[in-house]
Amino acid sequence: MRCLQTALDSKADVNNVSNAGKPVFLLACEHAQDCENMCISILERGADPNATNQVTGRTALMEAARVGALDLVRAILKKGGNVNALDRKRTHTAHFAAKGGFFEVIRVLAAYSADLGVITTEGNTPLHFAARGGFTDCCRFLAQRGCNPKLKNQEGLIPRQIAKDNGHRTAVKELKKAERLQGKYSKQGAINPNQPWALALHDWSNEHEADLRSTFETAEDGAPGADTVSRETFASVLRSQGAPVSPEDLQALVLAHDKKREGWISLDEFFKGVRFLQKAFVIASYGPKRKKAGKAGKGKKSKYVLPLPICTMPPELVHRRSNGGPPRFMIESYQHCTDASRWDRDRPPSHPVEDDSAWYIDEPDRIYVNINHCVKTGDLESLHLAFSQQVPVDVRDRFYKT
C-alpha cells in the first residue's frame, strides 16, 4: 500500500493499459479480496470505473463482484460504472456475483437498476449459477427480481434441476416456489402485486436510505414527527434524488402511503416497503428470523419423570423352561384342531380337491401368550392346558404380577 501511495503521489497514470489490453485498475480488482482498499484508492485518484479488458470484455465491476468486494462494487457504481455491461460471452456482473453466492453484491446491483435476467451465450441466467452453488437467498432474490425460473439453458436444464443434481434441497424448495409464482402471474388477466417498478424503487431506497433520510431532514415542512414528511416533500425529494419511478407510479406510491388522505407519509413505512410490496419481497425478509415468544408461564417441555420407579424382575431371576422354552408365565395357547365338518370314512369328499386332510398331518406350531392376558380375555382353554402342564397358579411375570 505504501508503494502504491508513492506511485500515486508521483502522478502515476491510473488508467494505464498493458500490452495485453488489461488496465491497471482492472488488474487490481482481480485481486480485490486481498487489496480492496488499494483498489478504492486507485479509483479515487481518477481511475476509469468502466475499465475493460480489451480481450475478454470483462470490466472492473465484474472482477470486483466476482470476488465479493462489496465496498469496491459500491464505489465503482457511485463513480458511474456501467452496471449492465457484458463481456464477450454475454456474461453480466450479476452472473459473477451469483456464482460466488454474494447476496449483498447482487442486492447492490439491483439497487442500481441492473438487469438480473441477462442470458449468456450458453443460455444461463444468474439464477442458474446461484442454483448450482445452492445459494438459497440468491436464488430467491434473483427469481423475485426478474430471473425466469423456468428458463432452460443449452443443456436443457432449468435452475431447479441444477440445484437438485447438486444436492441443494433448500434451494430446490425455494425454486419450486418461484416456479409456482411464475406460473400464477403469467396467466392471462393475472395481476402481480409486486410490480417491477416497486421492486426497483424498494431496492434503490434501501441502498440510499442514509442519504434520503438526510435530505428529508433538511427539507423542513412542519411534519408532526421526526420520521414523517408531507406528500409534496416526499415526492419532490424522490424526484430530485433520481428515484427509478415514473410520475404515474410515484402518484400511486403516495396514495399507498396516505390512504387516509391526511397529507403525511411515514418514512419508516416507506423504507420497509410493506405498503407497496408483499412481505416476502422486501429486503427485511432476508434478515435473520426472530424466534416467536412463547406464552407466559410455559417453559420447554421436559421429559416425564415417574414419581416412583417401576419395579421389574432382574433378568437372572426370569427362568426359562427346561426345554429352552419361554418363561413359565408365558403359557401355551390352546388351539382347537378338530373340525366337526371334516371329511371322514362315512362322509368322503365329492371331489379330491375338496379333501384338506393333508393340512392336518403336522401339528400346528405352538403359540405362547402371557398368562395374565389369558385371564383378562377369559381364555379358559389355555389356562386349563397350562395348569395341566404343572404351571403354578401363582406364577409371576417380570412385573411381579400374578
Buried (B, 14 or more C-beta within 10 A) or exposed (E): EEEBEEBBEEEEEBEEBEEEEBBBBBBBBBBBEEBBEBBBBBBEBEBBBBBBBEEBBBBBBBBBBBBBBBBBBBBBBEBEBBBBBBBEEBBBBBBBBBBBBBBBBBBBBBBBEBBBBBBBEEBBBBBBBBBBBBBBBBBBBBBBBBBBBEBBBEEEBBBBBBBBEEEBEBBBEBBBBBBEBBEEEEEEEEEEEBBEBBBBBBBBBBBBBEEBBEBBEEBEBEBEEEBBBBBEBBBBBBEEBEBBBEEEBBEBBBEBBBEEEEEBBBBEBBBBBBBBBBEEBBBEBBEEEEEEEEEEEEEEEEEEEEEEEEEEBEEEEBEEEEEEEBBBBBBBBBEEEEEEEEBEEEEEEEEEEEEEEEEEEEEEEEEBBBBBBBEEEEBEEBBEBBEEEEBEEEBBBBEEEE
